[in-house]
Amino acid sequence: MVVIRIFSCIFLLLSVPALSAQLLLTVTNQHGEVIPNAVAALVPTQATDFTAVPPAIMDQRDNMFVPGVLAIRVNTLVRFPNSDDVRHHVYSFSPAKKFELRLYHGMTAEPVLFDQPGTVVLGCNIHDSMVAYIYVVETNFFAQSDQQGNIQLNAPAGEYQLQMYHPQMREDFPESRIVLGDSTKQQVIVLNNLSPPTATEPTDEFSDLF
């Protein structure tokens, strides 16, 4: 009977989840202006297995990628449906993922597996104005800033490396160590030397041909 009680206590200790912490970030530029569509990722010091990852979708509507910024975990399958009436030719030359989806529309394109971390820049071989960014991270804990530049991340207490991504960033975010306890941590993240935003108006020179 004593042995049973001992094993029961051990089971209860093992089943208790790690303390959850909350990180609240506000992302700005060097002028104090808030930055939407920035991606923050908390990468744990210990490697994580990403064998079971839900799929993601990046659509194409009105000659634009939707969403224009997508954050995913390593080993995520991404589908690229084309909801436009014209065909698109999706490609990437980025080292993290080089691929090509030749002229198609609807759901006919095969999903693409993003199995390496890094930044993937997408384009359309028919419409030069179509540009999108996929940020592949090695963690379960990531989120994207809203229109007020705010990001909320929930993760177990512990030590992490904070990674930041944004399409206008000219250089990698410097290494930043964050230790989370069992309470809420607030921090302002300043992204310096952002490049000017690019025009997003579509130029549909070839739409009449497809």
N, C-alpha and C positions, 0 to 999 in steps of 0.2 A: 504493500500500500504506500509506503514511503517512497519507493522507487517511482511509482506512478505519479506521485505528486511532483517529484523532481523533474521528470520528463515533461509534465504539464507546464511547469514554470519555464522550462527551456523553450518550449513551443510558443508560449505567450511572448517571451522576450524576442524571439526570432520574427514573430509576426507583427511586431510593432513597427510601423513605418518610420522612416527618418523624418526628423523635424523639418517642416516645410517653411521656407523663407520666401519673402517677396521683395523683388527689386523693382523700384519705380525710377524710370529714366526720363529725362527731358532732353531732347536732342536739338541743338541750336548750331548756327554757324558762328564765325568769329564776331559778327555784328549783333549777336543776341537774337536773331530771327529764328523762329522754330522751323525744323526740317521734317516734313512728312516723308513717308516711304523709306525711312532708314531701317535697316535690319540689325538687330542686336542678338547675339548668340552667347550663351554661357556654356563654355566647353569644360567639362569636368576634368580633373587631373588624371583620372583613371579612364582607360579606353572603354567604350560602350559598344555592344553588339547591335547592329541595325538590320538584322535579317528580316524582321517583320515590320514593314513600314507602309502605311496607307498610301494609295496613289494620289496624284495631284493633277490639276487641269490648268492649262493656259490656253484660252480660247483666242479666236481671231474674229473681231467684229469691227465693222466700219474702217477696215484697213488699219487696225491697231491690234496689238497683243493685249489681251485682257486676262489677268492684270499685267501691267507693265513691269512690275517688280514682284518676284515670287521667291520666297524662302522655303527650302525643303531640307530634309535630312538626307544623309548619304544612303544610297540604295533605294531611292524613290523612283518609281515609274511615273513619268509625266505624259499625259495625253495632250495632243495639240489639235483639237477640233477646229474646223474652219466653218464658221457660221456665216461667212460672206457669200455673195452670189458669184464672186470671182475666185479663181484659184490662187493659192499662195504656194510659195516655195521656201520653206523654213530651213535655215541653216545656222551653224555655229562653227567658227574656227578657233574657239577658246581651248587652251590646253586641257582644262578640266573636263571638257566634253566636246568632241568634234563629231558632228552628225549632219545629215541632210535629209529632208523630207521633200521629195520632188513634187511638182505641181499636183495639187489635189484640192478637194473641198469635202465638206461633210466630216464623217468620222472614219475615213478610209486609211488614214496614216497610222502606222504602228506606233505604240507608245515607246518612249525613249527612257532607258535606265541611266540615271545619274549616279554613278558608283564611285566618283572621286570628289573630294571637297574642293571648293574654289568658286570663282566667279565665271559664269557662262553668259556671254553676250549673244543675243539672237538677232537675226535679221531675216528679211524676205528678199529673195533674189529678183522679185518682180516689182516690189514697192520699197524703194530705198528709205522712205520715211518710217517704216516699221522697225522699231528697235525695242527690245525687252531685255531684262536682266534676271537671271536665275542664280541665287546664292545657295550653294550646297554646303551644309554645315555638318560637323561631326558631333551633334548633340541633340537631345530631345527638347532642350530649353532655348527657344528662340521666339522672337515676335517682331512685328513691324510697327513703326511709329504711325500714329494717326495724324490728322490734319493739324493738331495742336502740338505735334512733336513728342507726344507721350508714348511710352512703352511700359507695359507691365509684364514682368517675368516671375513665374513661380517655380521654385526648384528646392530640392532638399538642402538643408544646411551643409556647408562645405566650402571648399576652395575651387575657384573657377578662373578661367581666362576669358575676359570679355572681348568679343570680336564685334566690330561694327562694319557695316557695308552700306554704300549708297551710290547710285549711278554717277553722281557728280564728284565723287572722291577721286583726287588725282594720285594719291599714294595710299599704301596700306595703313590701317589704323595701328598705332603703336601698341606694343604688348602691354596689357593692363590686367593686373591680378585683382580679383575681388573675392573677399571672404564673406559668406552669408551666414548669419546666425539664425536664431529662431524668431526674428522680428523683421519689420519692414525697413529696408534701406533705400534712401533716396539719393539720386545723384544727377547732376547736369553733365551731359556729354557734349563737348564742343568739337565740331568737325571743321577743321581749318582748311584753307586753300581749296575750297570747292570750285569746280569749273562752272562757268555760266550754264544755265539750263539751255538745252537745245530745242529748236522748234519741233513741234509734233504734228503740224498740219500735214495730212497725207497728200502725196502727189500721185495721181492715178493715171499715169501715162499709158499703161498697158492694159487697163481694165477692159477696153473694148475688144481686145484680142482673145480673151479667155472667157 
